[in-house]
C-alpha cells in the first residue's frame, strides 16, 4: 500500500500535532532551522535526526546530550544511532520531557478518539443515566433520613435534611467538570454528575449490602470487608473509569492518574485503618458480637431450642483463663 | 440506688463531711470504757513508708486480736509484697499487724498484733429496733470519735444482711465497732450513704469467723487468696442455685409474660423512657437487680446481677424504619464495670437464633473470666426478638463475678419462663 505514510505525532495536551514524514532525513529540535520545530524547553536545539533505510525501516540518530532521548523506553546515548521498524504498534520516542510517536497513517486510531459508551461506561455517557443516578442518590438519602427519624416529622423536614446532600452533589459535580474542562477543553457536566453521584451513593449502597450480609450470616466481617472496599477501592476504580472515558487515557496511565488523585484519601484511610488495628489489639471491656437486626429476617442460621442454646454456650465458652495457663506452660 | 452512693463513699478519704458528736452522758462514759480497745488500722506502702489507707479496728476475742473491714486492708491482701499493716492506739502507740483471715463476703478481716493491745470487747446480739447505738472509729484521720445513732434493724432485701444504722459514719471509721448501751459489740462499721444512713456488718458473721479461728488458735491462714477465691465461688454457686429453686414472680411486658423478681434480694423497677411528644417508638422497660457488691479492691466489686426487659412498639412506622430504631436500641445497655485487663480476659461471645415461646430471638451469650479469681466470670446475655414487624423485645441479663455454668442454668430457666401472648 503505497498510500500509507509515515507520521510523527507530537503529544500536546488535549490536541496532538501530526507531521507527515515525506522527505528524509528529518531533523527535530527547538532551533528554527529544523524540519520539525518543538518549542519545548527540555528539547535541545538539534535533538534527533531520522533517516529512512527502506520502507518503514528507519534509523534514529540521537544528537542531544542535554536532556536525552529514549526510544521505546530505552535510553539513547549522544550520537547513538538506532534502527527501528514502524509496524502496527507505533514507536514511542521521548525528547527531553516531550512525548513523540512514529506511526503509520493506516494505524487504527479508534481506541483513542471514539467515546466508548458500551457496558458500564454508559452510566457516564448518557444524560439519562446521569440524571437517574442523581435522582436515585437523592432518593436514597431522603429515605435514609426518613428511616433515621424517631419523631414524626413533616415532609419539609426530610426535604430540608436533603439539602446538604444536594449541595454536596452540585459542588462535587462542578469541581469534577471544572477539572475536566481545563484538561479536555470540553464541558462534560453529565459524566461529572454521574461521577459525583457514584461517589456519594457508593458507600451507602455498600453499607446496605454489608448490613444485609451481616444479618444473613450473623457475622460482622461482610460489612467490615465492604467498608475496606469502599475506603480503598471505590475512589480509584470510579476515577479510573472516568479518566478512561472522558480523557481517553491509556489503561496504565489512567490507572496512574486515578491512583495519584486517590492518594490523599488512601493515605487518610490507611492511617485510620492503622488506628483501628492498634485499638483492636488494646484491651476492651466491651463485648463484641453481631448486633444487626433486620425486618426482612433473612438468615442462614436456623432457630434452635433453648436447651441446645444453653448446651452450645456451655460447651463453646470454656474457661478462658484455664486455656491461657495451659498455653503458657 | 443507695449502693451507687456507697461506692463513692467507701473509703475515699478526700471528702470533708461535717459530723457531730452528740454530747450525751452515756456516750462519754462509754468512750472512756472502751477507748483502750479501739485502734486505727493503717496500710503502709513500702515504696514511700507512708500510710495509703486508714480504717479502724477493735480488740476482740483475745488481747492481741483486732477485727476490721476487709476493704480497709484489701490493698495488703492483693499485694502483700508492696504493703504492710500497723496499728495506732488512742495514746499514739504503734506496732505491726499480721493478717489472720478474712470473710470477703461480709467485709471482715481479723488481724493479729505481736503484743497484747487491750481488753477484748464482748459481743452481743443485735438490740431491738430503735435502740441507741454508739459507733467508734477515727473518721478522716481526725482523731478517735464516738457517734451516736439508732438501730434500724437488719436490711431485709439485701444478701449481706447488714444493719441499718441511722447515724453518721465517715470514711476512716470503717472497721470500728458499733456498741449497745452496755458497751458490747453488735456490729462493725462498714459503709455510709450519707445523711445519717449508714451500715454495719451484723455481729453474727464476726462471731462465726472468730469461732472458726479459735479452733485453730488464730493461726494465720495458709492459702489466703485461695480461701478468698473459694469463698466467692462457693457463694456464687450457692446463690445461683438458690435462685433457680425459688418460685419467681412474673411480670408482663408488652405481649410477653416474663420472670420478675426471683427472691427478696432482687427488686424490680419500671425503667420506661418517658415518651416524648411525637415519638414513633414506644419503649416500656422493667429492670430487676440485686444490691450485692462484694468489695475485692478499690476498682473491683462483684456480685451484681441485673436483668432487663425492654418492649418496643412501632407507632405507625413501616417495618424497615421500626427495625432501624430497634437496632439502635440493641447496641446499648451493656455491662459496665471498671474491670480492666489486669483483672479480666476479653469477652468471648456466641450468637444463635433461639426459639423462645414460639418466637425467634437473636441471642448472644458472652463470658469473660477473672484472672486472679479462678472460677469467676462476668456473664453477659442479650437477646432481641426478630420476627415481628412492629413490636420487639430486648432482653439483657448480666452477672458480675459469678459461676458461668450456674449462670447459664439460671438463664435456661429464665428463657423457659418467657410466655408469648398473641
Contacts between the chains, C-beta under 8 A, distances in Angstrom:
chain1	res1	chain2	res2	distance
A	146	B	321	6.8
A	147	B	320	6.2
A	147	B	321	4.9
A	147	B	324	4.5
A	148	B	324	6.5
A	149	B	280	7.9
A	150	B	279	6.3
A	150	B	280	6.1
A	150	B	281	5.7
A	150	B	325	5.7
A	151	B	276	6.9
A	151	B	277	7.9
A	151	B	278	4.5
A	151	B	279	5.8
A	151	B	280	6.6
A	152	B	278	4.5
A	152	B	279	7.8
A	152	B	280	5.7
A	152	B	316	7.9
A	153	B	278	7.9
A	218	B	351	5.6
A	218	B	352	8.0
A	218	B	353	7.7
A	218	B	362	7.7
A	283	B	340	6.5
A	283	B	341	3.6
A	283	B	346	6.7
A	284	B	346	6.6
A	285	B	335	7.5
A	285	B	337	6.9
A	285	B	339	6.3
A	285	B	340	7.1
A	285	B	344	7.5
A	285	B	347	7.8
A	286	B	334	6.7
A	286	B	347	7.2
A	287	B	334	6.4
A	287	B	335	7.1
A	287	B	347	3.9
A	287	B	349	5.5
A	287	B	364	7.7
A	287	B	366	4.1
A	287	B	368	8.0
A	287	B	380	5.3
A	288	B	347	6.8
A	288	B	349	6.7
A	289	B	349	3.9
A	289	B	350	7.9
A	289	B	351	5.2
A	289	B	364	4.7
A	289	B	366	6.7
A	290	B	351	5.7
A	290	B	364	8.0
A	291	B	327	7.1
A	291	B	330	5.0
A	291	B	331	5.5
A	292	B	327	6.5
A	293	B	323	5.5
A	293	B	326	5.6
A	293	B	327	4.3
A	293	B	330	5.7
A	293	B	362	7.0
A	293	B	384	5.8
A	293	B	386	6.3
A	293	B	392	7.8
A	294	B	323	6.1
A	294	B	386	7.8
A	295	B	319	3.7
A	295	B	320	5.2
A	295	B	322	6.8
A	295	B	323	4.0
A	295	B	389	5.8
A	297	B	360	7.6
A	297	B	386	5.4
A	297	B	387	6.2
A	299	B	353	6.8
A	301	B	352	6.6
A	301	B	353	5.2
A	302	B	353	6.9
A	303	B	353	4.5
A	303	B	354	6.4
A	303	B	355	4.5
A	303	B	360	4.8
A	304	B	352	5.8
A	304	B	353	6.9
A	304	B	354	5.9
A	304	B	355	6.9
A	305	B	354	7.3
A	305	B	355	5.9
A	306	B	354	6.1
A	306	B	355	7.4
A	306	B	356	6.4
A	306	B	412	6.1
A	306	B	415	4.7
A	306	B	416	5.8
A	307	B	412	7.2
A	309	B	352	5.5
A	309	B	354	4.6
A	309	B	363	6.2
A	309	B	365	7.9
A	309	B	415	7.8
A	310	B	408	5.5
A	310	B	409	7.4
A	310	B	411	6.9
A	310	B	412	4.4
A	312	B	350	6.5
A	312	B	352	6.5
A	313	B	350	5.9
A	313	B	365	4.4
A	313	B	408	5.4
A	314	B	404	7.9
A	314	B	405	6.2
A	314	B	408	5.7
A	316	B	350	5.4
A	317	B	348	5.8
A	317	B	350	6.2
A	317	B	365	6.5
A	317	B	366	8.0
A	317	B	367	4.6
A	317	B	404	7.0
A	319	B	369	5.8
A	319	B	375	7.9
A	319	B	377	7.8
A	319	B	404	7.5
A	320	B	345	4.4
A	320	B	348	6.2
A	320	B	367	7.2
A	320	B	368	6.9
A	320	B	369	4.6
A	321	B	345	6.4
A	321	B	369	4.5
A	321	B	370	7.4
A	321	B	371	5.9
A	321	B	374	6.6
A	324	B	345	7.2
